[in-house]
Amino acid sequence: MKKFKRAFALIGAVLLILLYVSTFVFALFDHSASLGLLKASIACTILLPVLLYAYALVCKASRKDDDDSE
């Protein structure tokens, strides 16, 4: 389980870095579609950590329930 959590955290960190880079790139370009992409990138930058945290809480709660049943 510990290796899974580390891999999950690493994937989440890489995704966040890519989102930060894409946000920066979309902010620099002056193209008609870049404003929509910038908004989507900012939204994903906010939502991804929230979803990762929620997933971690669910995993923690389900593991605790499994330990209680034994």
Secondary structure as UniProt FT lines:
FT   HELIX           2..28
FT   TURN            32..33
FT   HELIX           34..69
//
